[in-house]
């Protein structure tokens, strides 16, 4: 049986999921030694869950580029398999969520995700892939 989820349903699911994992309240701070990186923190986290690059490290054509930390992405993938994530919709939803929580007006997203590949030897190989997306231009971008 094939289940079809609308964009609004997907958005609601991901918003509720992120609220339950990282909390409904987010804080952020600019690094004191480098004003071009903004760290975003969730509830009860001493480590940042997202980073925003405003100068160096951002993708081509981006003003503010959100990087989803590897640990954050691993946590998300523990609950939502990459086959369900739908990278383009996931990117739009995450950016919408972070912009709503922080008011930073971020336009791009960058994250790594794991893909399990079945091997002929009955072993699963874990491959890491990268996805960069500009929401305002609605296209994939070259990494910074």
FIPAFI-12634 format. One record per residue: residue in three letters; z, y, x negated of N, C-alpha, C in turn. Coordinates in steps of 0.001 Angstrom, whole numbers, padded with zeros to 6 digits, always signed. Each point is the difference from the previous one (the first is absolute). Layout:
AlaZYXZYXZYX/...
***
This chain:
Unk+000000-001173-000843+000000+001173+000843+000000+001240-000890/Unk-000871+000907+000293-000112+001222-000776+000774+001114+000698/Unk+000853+000677-000762+000803+001086+000541-000610+001318-000465/Unk-000221+000903+000923-000559+001303-000333+001093+001051+000179/Unk+000199+000786-001058+001002+001065+000020-000734+001326-000100/Unk+000314+000931+000883-000637+001316-000043+000594+000821-001141/Unk-000683+001081-000357+000505+000868-001070+001358+000580+000349/Unk+000195+000414+001245+001289+000581+000390+001110-001055-000042/Unk-000302-001242+000371+000989-001070-000094+000333-000291-001460/Unk-001025-000034-000839+000188-000239-001428+000875+001097-000603/Unk-000300+001244+000353+000770+001138-000512+001464-000116+000416/Unk+000238-000340+001239+001371-000132+000494+000741-001120-000724/Unk-000673-001121-000218+000606-001132-000704+000367+000391-001431/Unk-000931+000617-000719+000242+000371-001393+001087+001078-000093/Unk-000016+000991+000888+001046+001029+000013+001376-000633+000194/Unk+000136-000879+000988+001283-000660+000259+000411-000884-001170/Unk-000961-000672-000583+000264-000855-001150+000530+000828-001179/Unk-000673+001095-000320+000442+000847-001119+001352+000649+000286/Unk+000232+000401+001255+001306+000542+000370+001105-001026-000219/Unk-000263-001249+000356+001028-001034-000152+000228-000351-001473/Unk-001045+000049-000818+000151-000315-001421+000627+001140-000797/Unk-000526+001194+000169+000375+001115-000863+000742+001116+000719/Unk+000138-000111+001306+000761+000990+000756-000872+001075+000599/Unk+000494+000600+001068-000785+001042+000656+000039+001338-000746/Unk+000938+000150-000928+000131+001270-000728-000409-000184-001450/Unk-000860+000878-000452-000490-000048-001366+000357+001294-000706/Unk+000220-000107-001289+000227+001195-000807-000971-000066-001173/Unk-000233+001128-000594-000875+000014-001169+000445+001065-000966/Unk-000393-000177-001256+000300+001011-001023-001105-000013-001040/Unk-000215+001149-000562-000965+000114-001091+000733-000335-001296/Unk-000697-000687-000886+000610-000305-001287+000253+001302-000752/Unk+001183+000146-000566+000366+001266-000647-000832+000262-001249/Unk-000351-001051-000741-000773+000202-001220-001508+000090+000267/Unk-000402-000384+001187-001415-000021+000321-000172+000366+001476/Unk-000399+001196+000291-000100+000468+001388-001216-000568+000735/Unk-000766-000852-000666-001204-000532+000632+000228-001345+000691/Unk+001206-000550-000080+000314-001279+000641+001158+000210+000974/Unk-000191-000489+001224+001044+000079+001027+000439-001435+000315/Unk+001299-000250-000076+000544-001315+000316+000518+000010+001430/Unk-000324-001030+000768+000442-000106+001389+000970-001175+000109/Unk+001157+000260+000612+001064-000991+000133+000255-000302+001470/Unk+000334-001250+000289+000409-000401+001336+001507-000064+000072/Unk+000516-000543+001084+001452-000131+000143+000535-001017-001000/Unk+001161+000253-000485+000705-000939-000883-000825-000466-001190/Unk-000879+000839-000491-000775-000387-001180+000222+001018-001107/Unk+000345-000509-001155+000126+000889-001150-001334+000094-000728/Unk-000878-000974+000262-001337+000022-000590-000989+000546+001018/Unk-001022+000677-000511-001028+000529+000891-000834-001132+000571/Unk-000490+000201+001231-000855-000997+000631-001468+000426-000019/Unk-000223+001303-000100-001344+000564-000121+000039+001090-001063/Unk-001165+000270-000583-000157+001132-000920-001229+000787+000425/Unk+000096+001303-000134-001134+000863+000321-000413+000715-001280/Unk-001269-000136-000349-000548+000676-001183-000802+001209+000469/Unk+000348+001167-000551-000673+001225+000418-000943+000559-001069/Unk+000061-000509-001203-000924+000439-001060-000560-001222-000710/Unk+000645-000426-001069-000476-001152-000764+000346-001288+000737/Unk-000907-000967-000044+000244-001286+000621-000519-000117+001424/Unk-000525+001061+000537-000525-000076+001370-001468-000424-000023/Unk-000452-000529+001113-001372-000468+000114-000998+001147+000071/Unk-001243-000339-000209-001081+000982+000024-000123+000628+001390/Unk+000033+001331+000067-000138+000716+001265+001284+000110+000803/Unk+001135-000369-000591+001286+000031+000718+000825+001209-000417/Unk+000696+000583+000967+000939+001073-000307+001382-000581-000258/Unk+000401-000939+000847+001263-000716-000172-000283-001477+000233/Unk+000379-000811-000965-000305-001425+000027+001303-000793+000075/Unk+000171-000764+001069+001192-000816+000203-000187-001348-000671/Unk+000919-000355-000885-000012-001308-000625+001126-000815+000623/Unk-000336-001150+000557+000993-000911+000554+000489-000864-001155/Unk+001279+000137-000354+000549-000756-001129-000200-001494+000192/Unk-000119-000714-001110-000252-001437+000048+001097-000739+000768/Unk+001259+000378-000220+001116-000651+000689-000087+000248+001510/Unk-000381+001203+000383-000149+000340+001415-001111-000831+000621/Unk-001122-000100-000707-001128-000771+000516+000342-001483+000072/Unk+000742-000517-000996+000433-001398+000041+000892-000247+001207/Unk+000904+000931+000275+000883-000123+001161-000813-000027+001285/Unk-000961+000898+000105-000859+000046+001191-000769-001311+000136/Unk-000563-000499-001112-000792-001230+000046+000845-001240+000264/Unk+001302+000073-000232+000877-001126+000345+000083-000179+001515/Unk-000224+001074+000747+000081-000042+001456-001373-000004+000675/Unk-000941+000730-000589-001332+000117+000586-001020-000525-001008/Unk-000665-001093+000287-000998-000509-000939-001187+000965-000127/Unk-000627+000004-001157-001106+000927-000266-001158-000225+000968/Unk-000165-001206+000514-001074-000255+000955+000213+000757+001312/Unk+001250+000359+000285+000323+000746+001218+000065+001499-000289/Unk+000171+000364-001255+000207+001405-000347-001211+000870+000322/Unk-001216-000472-000182-001212+000796+000240+000107+001318-000769/Unk-000397-000035-001242+000287+001058-000970-000303+001427+000470/Unk-001125+000226+000644-000356+001352+000434+000960+000501+001080/Unk+000264-000811+000999+000929+000366+001071+001420+000119-000541/Unk+000373-000911-000889+001318+000046-000640+000161+001312-000767/Unk-001023+000388-000742+000041+001245-000782+000207+001210+000898/Unk-000775+000078+001061+000134+001121+000935+001384+000032+000627/Unk+000521-001166+000356+001299-000085+000661+001125+000385-000948/Unk-000030-000508-001225+001044+000336-000982-000004+001491-000290/Unk-001180+000577-000221-000074+001442-000279+000490+000827+001187/Unk-000384-000394+001178+000460+000691+001205+001525-000054+000092/Unk+000552-001168-000254+001450-000207+000053+000728+000874-001033/Unk-000449-000062-001261+000653+000762-001074-000150+001497+000244/Unk-001168+000440+000442-000193+001426+000300+000908+000459+001138/Unk+000163-000841+000996+000872+000336+001128+001460+000105-000444/Unk+000421-000882-000908+001398-000028-000451+000312+001074-001023/Unk-000974+000379-000825+000276+000918-001113-000664+001371+000130/Unk-001024+000119+000847-000773+001251+000157-000695+000420-001301/Unk-000390-000961-000839-000634+000304-001287-001518+000168+000086/Unk-000631-000390+001102-001443+000129+000190-000794-000694-001114/Unk+000229-001287-000144-000658-000823-001012-001340-000474+000562/Unk-001044+000001-000844-001322-000368+000500-000552-001318-000536/Unk+000601-000572-001048-000513-001240-000579+001124-001005-000206/Unk-000394-001265-000111+000963-001069-000232-000556-000954-001040/Unk+000897-000583-000776-000350-000918-001064+001052-001111+000001/Unk-000436-001261+000091+000955-001098-000065-000655-001265-000528/Unk+000825-000863-000561-000419-001314-000449+000462-001016+001025/Unk-000760-001059+000171+000411-001064+000908-000378-001341-000607/Unk+000704-001039+000423-000203-001343-000533-000850-000823+000951/Unk-000915-000754-000579-000837-000915+000774+000202-001392-000581/Unk+000342-000955+000854+000124-001382-000446-001347-000683+000147/Unk-000446-000625-001067-001278-000694+000001+000283-001483-000196/Unk-000553-000827+000875+000158-001443-000137-000855-000493-001158/Unk+000625-000766-000862-000690-000559-001156-000373-001447+000296/Unk-000990-000512-000668-000416-001393+000185+001083-000995-000417/Unk+000893+000424-000877+001067-000862-000507+001250+000037+000867/Unk-000129+000405+001239+001125+000106+000942+001045+001027-000429/Unk-000357+000887-000890+000897+001088-000397-000521+001288+000625/Unk+000906+000860+000382-000400+001307+000521+000068+001009-001131/Unk-001051+000749-000152-000055+001035-001025+000249+001336+000685/Unk+000868+000807-000592+000306+001316+000547-000836+001034-000734/Unk-000850+000689+000733-000838+001048-000581+000464+001343+000527/Unk+000065+000973-000871+000420+001339+000392-001237+000867+000152/Unk-000061+000736+001092-001125+000874+000259+000528+001403+000302/Unk-000845+000996-000149+000412+001396+000196-000848+000629+001094/Unk+000638+000868+000790-000713+000690+001072+000334+001490-000053/Unk-001027+000835-000038+000144+001456+000007-000802+000539+001173/Unk+000603+000914+000760-000664+000482+001204+000347+001458+000259/Unk-001009+000808+000341+000198+001391+000390-000124+000064+001514/Unk+001090+000314+000671+000033+000003+001458-000806+001167+000572/Unk+000072+001157-000627-000697+001168+000533-001520-000171-000092/Unk-000479-000635-001069-001436-000236-000149-000419-001357+000564/Unk+000992-000814+000389-000218-001317+000586-000865-000901-000879/Unk+000350-000051-001319-000765-000857-000898+000867-000482-001157/Unk-000444-001122-000592+000670-000507-001182-000303+000953-001160/Unk+000933+000074-000950-000161+000933-001115+000195-000728-001334/Unk-000389+000684-001058+000232-000525-001348+001435+000334-000379/Unk+000693-000941-000646+001384+000251-000400+000093+001070-001079/Unk+001162+000667-000025+000240+001057-000980+000542-000497-001283/
***
